[in-house]
Amino acid sequence: MSEDEKSPAREVISNYAQAHFRYFRTADGTVYAQRNGHPVARPIRSQGTTGSHRQELMVGLFRDGYGVFNGTALKEALDLIEALAITEQVQPVHIRVAPGFDGATWLDLGRNDGQSVRIHPTGWDILTPDPQEVCWRRTQLTGELPLPVKDTDGKGIDLLMRLCNFANAQTESLAIAWLIGCLGPSVPVPAPFLTGPQGAGKSTGARMLLRIIEGMTSDLRRAPKDEENLIAAVAAGWVTALDNLSHLGPDLSDLMCCIVTGAETIKRALFTDGDVVRSRYRKPLLLTGIDVGVIRPDLAERLLPLRLERPRVRRTEAELWAEFEEILPVILGSLLDLTVKVRAAQAQIPTDLRMADFAHLCAQLDTATGFGALDAYRASLDDLNDDVIEGDVLAQTVLDHAAGIEPGADVRMTSSEWLHCLTQLYTREGLRPAPKGWPTTGKVLSDRLKRLQPVLAARGVVIDWGRTKTARYIEMARPPQPSPGEQGGMF
């Protein structure tokens, strides 16, 4: 064959690529490559250690007898493929869990053969998903899960609870509800906060919960020092587990709220002036610690306290983890069995809780098992409200003032008048100084009260804002107590 009849290397590569791979883009414009018939997709520009599409092409071309191509030819071919893929249909990629067709969801087992678990209210099966239905994205944080065992009759849940040191059955039910919630891609779940005395096995218990979802290679990590690193860690996995927290500053607290319920960050793309990179995230979060100090009210509504107790009998790490790894297929199978039952259960949606989706899941779990998870969830939130109030002198002062308001009555004042009133109450008419962090202006007081509003409402004090023709006001009221017949409610 003459030189003129030979196809340029970039054409050979691009023709081979389009014959063996499917190319598509995500909503943010990133182009992915997916081998025909395989559910795992890789960004074509990735140079990651989990394997890049460039490496896939090089290996495929070599093994199929096309030879070895230089970097220039590969770059030109990938540039062309990326340009062509911009016009292709938009499809999302998912890490670990994904929505499927017909009300099903999928769990990525992290296997090279692409086998995954399809979870449906009628049952679960181990299958290889259709690439048009599910596209998995893999990172270094995507560990491999064992093939779950069928028909365990709940044995795995019992085995798990024997290894963990949860304080009581109510705490165990909340841990199970959280694990079930982690298998749903569209349900925001509160962040479990494993707490207890030293030696209670908080880190070990957190690792067990984490490894049920993320595999034996996953582990806890220290909280990053800045927002960018934490967001990068969240984006690369499904469950983010932070160990041994001792302090939650305002910035970290706000960021955790965003991780639990969802948010988006935008930053400038590298080597550009006007282009940006969007990063959306809503992932399960797992925390451990003995005491993190004052908890802000908005984070308290997104936490799930799980208390542990010191075990009476100690075991070696090697013995404990060898047993856990051995029973993990049974634990995962039992969790999937229970998930199917919970999703098939019918229950009313509680409308009085911030995390309504998780509260509904607890109600479904109670219907399926009778665990009492919803009552336990309400009790845990009540305890967190107490923690917030105990750590906030302004909240305590407001409750002291509200105790003098008759049920059904209300008091209206401007923010400045409220500041003077509450300051006089706390300082006992100037006999002691105001504490550090006490509001200094009416505007600061109004903002603090907005944060405390849900906590105070849980204690029967309603704060509201309004305006007359001449000024704005803050209203403090104590609603009348419901009669005994009304207290039964819907739940």
C-alpha angles and dihedrals in degrees: 000000000000122000090251092058094053117101115237113257092245090057092050090051096045093047091049092047095051091047095052104030139050116223125202140151134235126228091268091055099255111145118223133192122216123187111237110272094005123108098212116097128192128197107248092226094051118121093178126145091243089073129282130228089243089061091047090055094046093050093044094049092048096047093046092054101255093119133226120315129202125246095255093058092047092049093050092048093049091047089055093045091049091051092050092047092058088077094049125102118284115247129170125235122217139205117220099327131043141170116251139189125294096020094304128133129205134223117204111223090197093236125151091233091058096239111160139171119258110206120198133160086252095054145297132265139182107243142146105250123231107258089229089059103040133018114189122207117204128203135170087273093059103101125189119257123207121248105272119240119245126229099013095158090224094300094131094058091054091048091051094050091051090059095046124070100221113165098233146347092273091059090048091053091053091050090051091048090052092051090051089048091054089062091061116080095199102044117090109218127198118249113260111230108201108205138163141115124315111287095025092123097248095151092043092050091048091051090052093051090046096048093052087066103027105031135248094295093063121097145174121272139197118261109266116245095234139038096244095059093046092050090049090053092047092049093052098056144022106239117037113201120193117191134211100001112187101172136024110202121199094260095049091044092053092046091052089053089054093048093052099046100025138261143170133238126201125198136167115274116244117269093009136101102201106023122093138197119225120209120188121188141175110157139155113268127203125194137184132190145121099237128352095183121230114012117210115235096240092054092044089063089056099047130094110200113211113185122206131195131215111268118241094218122044124213132192119259092240093053094045097049094042089057093044093051090049094052097037093097089054092046091050092047092051091047091052091048090052092045090056091051093047094050091050092050120100118222138155117259113244107231100191100069128083095225093052095164093056091044088053089050089052090051090051090049090052091050091051098042112008091236097143093231095150093056089046090051092051090049092050091053090049090054090050090052088055090051091051092049093046089054097046120067091190091059090048091050093049090052090049090053093044090055087073094055115095115240108265093023129105139200124214126197138146117264091255091051090049090050091053092045096049093042091053090048094051097042091044093237093318098313092123132025124259112260125253111278095025112150112268099190137032091248092055090048091050091051092048091050091052089058092047095045097099093045093050092046089056087058094050099263116120119200119195138168129223145152137235125197091272108031148000120257142192117226124207117192142168110214116221114269114256118249118253090257092055095049093073090073127166097301 
